[in-house]
Amino acid sequence: MKRAKKIVVLTLVLALLGAFLPPLWAQETQKININVATAEELSQLNKVGPKYAERIVEYREAHGPFKRVEEITNVQGIGEKTLEANKGRMSVD
């Protein structure tokens, strides 16, 4: 009987993981277009808080759209570490 309980509990745990993990993976892979994103959206990037997000918007308004994701390092305070932490999460199209 104990073995049957373990199987039921394990099945329940796996079902819950199957229900909740795919939406989490989808959120991580959703790209943020740095040419149109709001400061609030940009602050969802790793190592980018509200202050840096606002700098990105201001830079974009002053210099036009980014041609490549790597150009985000032209924004004061955004360096290579921030770029690498978000490279797969950003787009310019």
HELIX and SHEET records of a PDB file:
HELIX    1   1 LYS A    2  THR A   29  1                                  28    
HELIX    2   2 ALA A   39  LEU A   42  1                                   4    
HELIX    3   3 PRO A   50  HIS A   63  1                                  14    
HELIX    4   4 VAL A   69  ASN A   74  5                                   6    
HELIX    5   5 GLU A   80  ASN A   86  1                                   7    
HELIX    6   6 LYS A   87  ARG A   89  5                                   3    
SHEET    1   A 2 ILE A  32  ASN A  33  0                                        
SHEET    2   A 2 MET A  90  SER A  91  1                                        
END                                                                             
